[in-house]
Amino acid sequence: MDERERREALAAFLRSHRSRLQPEDVGLPSRQRRRTPGLRREEVAELANIGVSWYTLLEQGQDVHPSQQVLSSLAQALPCRRTTSFSSGAWRDPCSENSHRGACNSCDATRS
């Protein structure tokens, strides 16, 4: 997997998991009416303790290089029962692997 493919895979993972979670699922208060399902980018950035602009660049697949700390924070902010592998040299979405049984909808929407 080359650099561009890794960025695109990370971006797809972030968008997909953000859209599946509601504020109540991660301990945030429910705010005003939503136009689209899931968490707002601002809410994910707040949970991960990173800037909204930085998160947006990651979600868009831009050519940025997040640190291991940022990736770990995102993994905690977007909880999934399966272990999401974030490492500095490679990133893989466990929900896209054929070795896992079932679809990614088995991801847990609650913090452990």
KEKE-995098 format. One record per residue: residue number from 1; residue in one letter; x, y, z of N, C-alpha, C, O in turn. Coordinates in Angstrom, 1 decimal, always signed. Layout:
NUM/A/X/Y/Z/X/Y/Z/X/Y/Z/X/Y/Z
...
***
This chain:
1/M/+0.9/-1.2/+0.0/+0.0/+0.0/+0.0/+0.9/+1.2/+0.0/+1.7/+1.4/+0.9
2/D/+0.7/+2.1/-1.0/+1.5/+3.3/-1.0/+1.0/+4.4/-0.2/-0.1/+4.3/+0.4
3/E/+1.7/+5.5/-0.1/+1.3/+6.6/+0.8/-0.1/+7.2/+0.4/-0.9/+7.4/+1.3
4/R/-0.4/+7.3/-0.8/-1.7/+7.9/-1.2/-2.8/+6.9/-0.8/-3.9/+7.4/-0.3
5/E/-2.6/+5.6/-1.0/-3.6/+4.6/-0.6/-3.9/+4.6/+0.9/-5.0/+4.4/+1.3
6/R/-2.8/+4.8/+1.7/-2.9/+4.8/+3.1/-3.7/+6.1/+3.5/-4.6/+6.0/+4.4
7/R/-3.4/+7.2/+2.9/-4.2/+8.4/+3.2/-5.7/+8.2/+2.9/-6.6/+8.6/+3.7
8/E/-6.0/+7.6/+1.8/-7.4/+7.4/+1.4/-8.1/+6.4/+2.3/-9.2/+6.6/+2.6
9/A/-7.3/+5.4/+2.7/-7.9/+4.4/+3.6/-8.2/+5.0/+4.9/-9.3/+4.8/+5.5
10/L/-7.3/+5.8/+5.5/-7.5/+6.5/+6.7/-8.7/+7.5/+6.6/-9.6/+7.5/+7.5
11/A/-8.8/+8.2/+5.5/-9.9/+9.2/+5.3/-11.2/+8.4/+5.3/-12.2/+8.9/+5.9
12/A/-11.3/+7.3/+4.5/-12.5/+6.6/+4.4/-12.9/+6.0/+5.8/-14.1/+6.0/+6.2
13/F/-12.0/+5.5/+6.6/-12.2/+5.0/+7.9/-12.8/+6.1/+8.8/-13.8/+5.9/+9.5
14/L/-12.2/+7.3/+8.8/-12.6/+8.4/+9.6/-14.0/+8.8/+9.3/-14.9/+9.0/+10.2
15/R/-14.3/+9.0/+8.0/-15.7/+9.4/+7.6/-16.7/+8.3/+7.9/-17.8/+8.7/+8.5
16/S/-16.4/+7.1/+7.7/-17.3/+6.0/+7.9/-17.7/+5.9/+9.4/-18.8/+5.8/+9.8
17/H/-16.7/+5.9/+10.3/-16.9/+5.7/+11.7/-17.5/+7.0/+12.3/-18.3/+6.9/+13.2
18/R/-17.2/+8.1/+11.8/-17.8/+9.4/+12.3/-19.3/+9.4/+12.1/-20.1/+9.8/+12.9
19/S/-19.7/+8.9/+10.9/-21.1/+8.9/+10.5/-21.9/+7.9/+11.3/-23.1/+8.1/+11.4
20/R/-21.3/+6.9/+11.9/-22.0/+5.9/+12.6/-22.2/+6.3/+14.1/-23.1/+5.7/+14.7
21/L/-21.5/+7.2/+14.6/-21.6/+7.5/+16.0/-22.5/+8.8/+16.3/-22.5/+9.7/+15.5
22/Q/-23.2/+8.7/+17.4/-24.0/+9.9/+17.8/-23.3/+10.5/+19.0/-22.6/+9.8/+19.7
23/P/-23.6/+11.7/+19.3/-22.9/+12.3/+20.5/-23.1/+11.5/+21.8/-22.2/+11.4/+22.6
24/E/-24.3/+11.0/+22.0/-24.7/+10.2/+23.2/-23.8/+9.0/+23.3/-23.5/+8.5/+24.4
25/D/-23.4/+8.4/+22.1/-22.6/+7.2/+22.1/-21.2/+7.4/+22.7/-20.6/+6.4/+23.2
26/V/-20.7/+8.6/+22.7/-19.4/+8.9/+23.1/-19.3/+9.8/+24.3/-18.3/+10.4/+24.7
27/G/-20.5/+10.0/+25.0/-20.6/+10.8/+26.2/-20.7/+12.3/+26.0/-20.5/+13.1/+26.9
28/L/-21.0/+12.7/+24.8/-21.2/+14.2/+24.6/-22.7/+14.5/+24.7/-23.5/+13.6/+24.4
29/P/-23.0/+15.7/+25.1/-24.5/+16.1/+25.1/-25.0/+16.2/+23.7/-24.3/+16.6/+22.8
30/S/-26.3/+15.9/+23.6/-27.0/+16.0/+22.3/-27.2/+17.5/+22.1/-27.7/+18.2/+22.9
31/R/-26.8/+17.9/+20.9/-26.9/+19.4/+20.6/-28.1/+19.6/+19.6/-28.9/+18.7/+19.5
32/Q/-28.1/+20.7/+19.0/-29.2/+21.0/+18.1/-29.4/+20.0/+16.9/-28.6/+19.0/+16.8
33/R/-30.4/+20.2/+16.2/-30.7/+19.3/+15.1/-29.6/+19.1/+14.1/-28.8/+20.0/+13.9
34/R/-29.5/+17.9/+13.6/-28.4/+17.6/+12.7/-28.9/+17.4/+11.2/-30.0/+16.8/+11.0
35/R/-28.1/+17.9/+10.3/-28.5/+17.7/+8.9/-28.0/+16.4/+8.3/-28.6/+15.9/+7.4
36/T/-27.0/+15.9/+8.9/-26.4/+14.6/+8.5/-26.2/+13.7/+9.7/-26.1/+14.2/+10.8
37/P/-26.3/+12.4/+9.5/-26.1/+11.5/+10.6/-24.7/+11.5/+11.2/-23.7/+11.8/+10.4
38/G/-24.6/+11.2/+12.4/-23.2/+11.0/+13.0/-22.7/+12.2/+13.7/-23.4/+13.2/+13.8
39/L/-21.5/+12.0/+14.2/-20.8/+13.1/+14.9/-20.4/+14.2/+13.9/-20.2/+13.9/+12.7
40/R/-20.2/+15.4/+14.4/-19.6/+16.5/+13.6/-18.1/+16.4/+13.6/-17.6/+15.8/+14.6
41/R/-17.5/+16.9/+12.7/-16.0/+16.9/+12.7/-15.5/+17.6/+13.9/-14.5/+17.1/+14.5
42/E/-16.1/+18.7/+14.3/-15.7/+19.4/+15.5/-15.8/+18.5/+16.8/-14.9/+18.6/+17.7
43/E/-16.8/+17.6/+16.8/-16.9/+16.7/+18.0/-15.8/+15.7/+18.0/-15.3/+15.4/+19.1
44/V/-15.5/+15.1/+16.9/-14.4/+14.1/+16.8/-13.1/+14.8/+17.2/-12.3/+14.2/+17.9
45/A/-12.9/+16.0/+16.6/-11.6/+16.7/+17.0/-11.5/+17.0/+18.5/-10.5/+16.8/+19.1
46/E/-12.7/+17.4/+19.1/-12.7/+17.6/+20.5/-12.4/+16.3/+21.3/-11.6/+16.4/+22.2
47/L/-13.0/+15.2/+20.9/-12.8/+13.9/+21.6/-11.3/+13.5/+21.4/-10.8/+12.9/+22.4
48/A/-10.7/+13.7/+20.3/-9.4/+13.3/+20.0/-8.3/+14.4/+20.5/-7.1/+14.1/+20.5
49/N/-8.8/+15.5/+21.0/-7.9/+16.6/+21.4/-7.0/+17.0/+20.3/-5.8/+17.2/+20.6
50/I/-7.5/+17.2/+19.1/-6.8/+17.8/+18.0/-7.6/+18.9/+17.4/-8.7/+19.0/+17.7
51/G/-6.9/+19.7/+16.6/-7.6/+20.8/+15.9/-8.6/+20.3/+14.8/-8.3/+19.3/+14.2
52/V/-9.6/+21.1/+14.7/-10.6/+20.8/+13.7/-10.0/+20.8/+12.3/-10.3/+20.0/+11.4
53/S/-9.2/+21.8/+12.0/-8.5/+21.9/+10.7/-7.7/+20.7/+10.4/-7.7/+20.1/+9.3
54/W/-6.9/+20.2/+11.4/-6.1/+19.0/+11.3/-6.9/+17.8/+11.0/-6.6/+17.0/+10.1
55/Y/-8.0/+17.6/+11.8/-8.9/+16.5/+11.5/-9.5/+16.5/+10.1/-9.6/+15.5/+9.5
56/T/-9.9/+17.7/+9.7/-10.5/+17.9/+8.4/-9.5/+17.4/+7.3/-9.9/+16.8/+6.3
57/L/-8.3/+17.9/+7.4/-7.3/+17.5/+6.4/-7.1/+16.0/+6.4/-7.0/+15.4/+5.3
58/L/-7.1/+15.3/+7.6/-7.0/+13.9/+7.6/-8.2/+13.2/+7.0/-8.0/+12.3/+6.2
59/E/-9.4/+13.7/+7.3/-10.6/+13.1/+6.7/-10.7/+13.3/+5.2/-11.3/+12.5/+4.5
60/Q/-10.1/+14.3/+4.7/-10.1/+14.6/+3.3/-9.0/+13.9/+2.5/-8.9/+13.9/+1.3
61/G/-8.1/+13.2/+3.3/-7.0/+12.5/+2.6/-5.9/+13.3/+2.1/-5.2/+13.0/+1.2
62/Q/-5.8/+14.5/+2.7/-4.7/+15.4/+2.3/-3.4/+14.9/+2.7/-3.2/+14.0/+3.5
63/D/-2.3/+15.4/+2.1/-1.0/+15.0/+2.3/-0.4/+15.6/+3.6/+0.4/+16.5/+3.6
64/V/-0.9/+15.0/+4.7/-0.4/+15.4/+6.0/+0.1/+14.2/+6.7/-0.3/+13.1/+6.3
65/H/+1.0/+14.3/+7.7/+1.6/+13.2/+8.3/+1.3/+13.2/+9.8/+2.1/+13.8/+10.6
66/P/+0.2/+12.6/+10.3/-0.1/+12.6/+11.7/+0.9/+11.8/+12.5/+1.4/+10.8/+12.1
67/S/+1.1/+12.3/+13.7/+2.0/+11.5/+14.6/+1.3/+10.3/+15.2/+0.0/+10.2/+15.0
68/Q/+2.0/+9.4/+15.8/+1.4/+8.3/+16.5/+0.4/+8.7/+17.5/-0.6/+8.0/+17.7
69/Q/+0.7/+9.8/+18.2/-0.1/+10.3/+19.3/-1.5/+10.7/+18.7/-2.5/+10.4/+19.3
70/V/-1.5/+11.4/+17.6/-2.7/+11.8/+16.9/-3.5/+10.6/+16.5/-4.7/+10.6/+16.7
71/L/-2.9/+9.6/+15.9/-3.6/+8.4/+15.5/-4.2/+7.7/+16.6/-5.3/+7.1/+16.5
72/S/-3.4/+7.6/+17.7/-3.9/+6.9/+18.9/-5.2/+7.6/+19.5/-6.1/+7.0/+19.9
73/S/-5.1/+9.0/+19.5/-6.2/+9.8/+20.0/-7.5/+9.6/+19.1/-8.6/+9.5/+19.6
74/L/-7.3/+9.5/+17.8/-8.4/+9.2/+16.9/-9.0/+7.8/+17.1/-10.2/+7.6/+17.1
75/A/-8.1/+6.8/+17.4/-8.6/+5.5/+17.6/-9.5/+5.4/+18.9/-10.4/+4.7/+18.9
76/Q/-9.1/+6.2/+19.9/-9.9/+6.2/+21.1/-11.2/+7.0/+20.9/-12.2/+6.7/+21.5
77/A/-11.1/+8.1/+20.1/-12.3/+8.9/+19.8/-13.4/+8.2/+19.0/-14.5/+8.5/+19.2
78/L/-12.9/+7.3/+18.1/-13.9/+6.6/+17.3/-13.8/+5.1/+17.7/-13.2/+4.3/+17.0
79/P/-14.4/+4.7/+18.8/-14.3/+3.4/+19.3/-14.8/+2.3/+18.4/-15.9/+2.5/+17.8
80/C/-14.2/+1.2/+18.4/-14.6/+0.0/+17.7/-14.2/-1.2/+18.5/-13.1/-1.2/+19.1
81/R/-15.0/-2.2/+18.5/-14.7/-3.4/+19.3/-13.4/-4.1/+18.8/-12.6/-4.6/+19.5
82/R/-13.2/-4.0/+17.5/-12.0/-4.6/+16.9/-10.9/-3.6/+17.1/-11.1/-2.4/+17.2
83/T/-9.7/-4.1/+17.3/-8.5/-3.3/+17.4/-8.2/-2.6/+16.1/-7.9/-3.3/+15.1
84/T/-8.1/-1.3/+16.1/-7.8/-0.6/+14.9/-6.3/-0.4/+15.0/-5.7/+0.1/+16.0
85/S/-5.6/-0.8/+14.0/-4.1/-0.8/+14.0/-3.7/+0.6/+13.4/-3.8/+0.8/+12.1
86/F/-3.2/+1.4/+14.2/-2.6/+2.7/+13.8/-1.1/+2.6/+14.1/-0.7/+2.4/+15.2
87/S/-0.3/+2.7/+13.1/+1.2/+2.7/+13.4/+1.8/+3.8/+12.5/+1.2/+4.2/+11.5
88/S/+2.9/+4.3/+12.9/+3.5/+5.4/+12.1/+3.8/+5.1/+10.7/+3.7/+6.0/+9.8
89/G/+4.2/+3.9/+10.3/+4.5/+3.5/+9.0/+3.4/+3.0/+8.2/+3.4/+3.1/+6.9
90/A/+2.4/+2.4/+8.8/+1.3/+1.8/+8.1/+0.0/+2.0/+8.9/+0.0/+2.1/+10.1
91/W/-1.1/+2.0/+8.2/-2.4/+2.1/+8.8/-3.3/+1.1/+8.1/-3.3/+1.0/+6.9
92/R/-4.1/+0.3/+8.9/-5.0/-0.6/+8.2/-6.3/-0.5/+8.9/-6.4/-0.3/+10.2
93/D/-7.4/-0.6/+8.2/-8.7/-0.6/+8.7/-9.2/-2.0/+8.9/-9.4/-2.8/+8.0
94/P/-9.3/-2.5/+10.2/-9.7/-3.9/+10.4/-11.1/-4.2/+9.9/-11.4/-5.4/+9.6
95/C/-11.9/-3.2/+9.7/-13.2/-3.5/+9.2/-13.2/-3.8/+7.7/-14.2/-4.3/+7.2
96/S/-12.1/-3.6/+7.0/-12.1/-3.9/+5.6/-11.4/-5.2/+5.3/-11.2/-5.6/+4.2
97/E/-10.9/-5.8/+6.4/-10.1/-7.0/+6.2/-11.0/-8.2/+6.0/-12.0/-8.3/+6.7
98/N/-10.7/-9.1/+5.1/-11.4/-10.3/+4.8/-11.4/-11.3/+6.0/-12.2/-12.2/+6.1
99/S/-10.3/-11.2/+6.8/-10.2/-12.2/+7.9/-11.2/-12.0/+9.0/-11.4/-12.9/+9.8
100/H/-11.8/-10.9/+9.1/-12.8/-10.6/+10.1/-14.2/-11.2/+9.7/-14.6/-11.0/+8.5
101/R/-14.9/-11.8/+10.6/-16.2/-12.2/+10.3/-17.2/-11.1/+10.5/-17.0/-10.3/+11.4
102/G/-18.2/-11.0/+9.6/-19.2/-9.9/+9.7/-18.7/-8.6/+9.1/-17.6/-8.4/+8.8
103/A/-19.7/-7.8/+9.0/-19.4/-6.4/+8.4/-19.0/-5.5/+9.5/-19.0/-5.8/+10.7
104/C/-18.6/-4.3/+9.1/-18.0/-3.4/+10.1/-19.1/-2.8/+11.0/-18.8/-2.2/+12.0
105/N/-20.4/-3.1/+10.7/-21.4/-2.6/+11.6/-21.4/-3.2/+13.0/-22.1/-2.9/+13.9
106/S/-20.4/-4.2/+13.2/-20.2/-4.7/+14.6/-19.4/-3.8/+15.4/-19.2/-4.1/+16.6
107/C/-18.9/-2.7/+14.9/-18.2/-1.8/+15.7/-19.0/-1.2/+16.8/-20.2/-0.9/+16.6
108/D/-18.4/-1.2/+17.9/-19.1/-0.8/+19.1/-19.2/+0.8/+19.2/-18.2/+1.4/+19.0
109/A/-20.4/+1.3/+19.4/-20.5/+2.7/+19.4/-20.5/+3.3/+20.8/-20.8/+4.5/+21.0
110/T/-20.0/+2.5/+21.7/-19.9/+3.0/+23.1/-18.4/+2.9/+23.6/-17.7/+2.0/+23.2
111/R/-18.1/+3.8/+24.4/-16.7/+3.8/+25.0/-16.6/+2.7/+26.0/-17.6/+2.4/+26.7
112/S/-15.5/+2.0/+26.1/-15.3/+0.9/+27.1/-14.7/+1.5/+28.3/-14.5/+0.8/+29.3
***
